[in-house]
Amino acid sequence: MNSNFFIKNRANLTSKLEENSILVSFAGQAVFKRGDEKYPFSPDRNFYYLTGIDKEQLILLITKKNNEVKETLFIERRNELLEKWVGKKINTDEAKEISGIKEIKFVDEFYSELATILFNNRYENVYADLENREWQTALSPAIQFANSVKEKYPATSIKDFYPIISELRTIKSEEEIELMRKAISITKEGVEAILKNTKPDMMEYELEAYFDYTLKKNGTERAFETIAASGENATTLHYVDNNNQAKDGDLILFDLGAEWKHYKADISRTFPANGKFTERQKLIYNIVLEGQLEVIKNIKPNVPFKSLNETLKKFYEKKLMEIGLIKSADEISNYYYHGVSHYLGAETHDVGRHNEGDLQAGMVLTVEPGLYIAEEKIGIRIEDDVLVTENGCEVLSKDIIKTVSEIEDFMRG
């Protein structure tokens, strides 16, 4: 994506800020594992959405006063000795070209610059990204910053821009959708690599390795930790040990996705280790597939998001009673215990309230019904990525094989 995308994103955000305000966004930094080794860095997605830069320890400062908006990006100062160990930092020209921000300064100047701005201009509001999902988690740089501002400038009002940017990010641009199509196409290649090489008695991690190779071959990485769950393991929703043997007669559930330029795919497919579904497996699989198609059929603008899960549960009530698995709707939760959809984008579980509001054109969401019958060692989930369009929807992952006959034919070939 070129800088115009990020310029537009910042303009959309600042148009929703109150007058006489400052906004600060942090890129974040890699966490230390132990000693001098760090976990791989992944940029704060809101910072990336506003700048297009995926380097750590950068800070974006935006001011809005008298309808005039000023933008400054603070980058790390060059350190020639450190560069010999870890490589070069982003430079001023690169930062300008990627982000479209003309004013570039250095991170070590940020707080003195901020103090000057606050003192000289008497801004009333400071916006930061105050998302915090768990009480026990360490405070984010943005929350630490907000607390510091409140302590040093008690007359200043602290405001949260997370709800504002979440609303913007929920509707995907054409540029974002194209990146997701690319991520999905790589995921398709990875799924086919797994299916081509699956044989009974292989370890789950052996099968996972074929997907990982596909990612490396395409110069990208996982969107999230791959779930490779065989047999009863597939009845645990977020099983990621991937260290058991997929035995003859087992089904294997893969929940996986590639990431392309920080935009994700999220796909689930379930298939037999020996390439042939049993009659019972086929019966349950087709119920899940039919339920997925029923949900997808209902996706269009102005449909309440939460109605999608209600549609699936109503379908399950009828089908599961027909086959004698349940006797009442209350028992559905014994075999299906998650929601059918979440938003997808720069995060796997992307921004947006999943059970609030109506669908709108430009949203991308997963549709992932499942049935998990632990006593039969059957866990099945089928997941596709769906774009809401002006008149309905488009299944972005429609080319990834899915039906029983498609899977069996492909594995036999």
Sequence and secondary structure as in RCSB ss.txt:
>XXXX:A:sequence
MNSNFFIKNRANLTSKLEENSILVSFAGQAVFKRGDEKYPFSPDRNFYYLTGIDKEQLILLITKKNNEVKETLFI
ERRNELLEKWVGKKINTDEAKEISGIKEIKFVDEFYSELATILFNNRYENVYADLENREWQTALSPAIQFANSVK
EKYPATSIKDFYPIISELRTIKSEEEIELMRKAISITKEGVEAILKNTKPDMMEYELEAYFDYTLKKNGTERAFE
TIAASGENATTLHYVDNNNQAKDGDLILFDLGAEWKHYKADISRTFPANGKFTERQKLIYNIVLEGQLEVIKNIK
PNVPFKSLNETLKKFYEKKLMEIGLIKSADEISNYYYHGVSHYLGAETHDVGRHNEGDLQAGMVLTVEPGLYIAE
EKIGIRIEDDVLVTENGCEVLSKDIIKTVSEIEDFMRG
>XXXX:A:secstr
  HHHHHHHHHHHHTTS SSEEEEEE     EEETTEE      HHHHHHH    TT EEEEEEETTEEEEEEEE
    HHHHHHH     HHHHHHHH   EEEEGGGHHHHHHHHHHHH  SEEEE      TTS   HHHHHHHHHH
HH TTSEEEE HHHHHHHHHS  HHHHHHHHHHHHHHHHHHHHHHHH  TTEEHHHHHHHHHHHHHHTT EESS 
 EEEEGGGGGSTT     SEE TT EEEEEE EEETTEE  EEEEEETTS   HHHHHHHHHHHHHHHHHHHT  
TT BTTHHHHHHHHHHHHHHHHTTS SSGGGGGGT  S S  B SSSSS SS TTSSB  TT EEEE  EEEEGG
GTEEEE BEEEEE SSSEEETTTTS  SHHHHHHHHH 
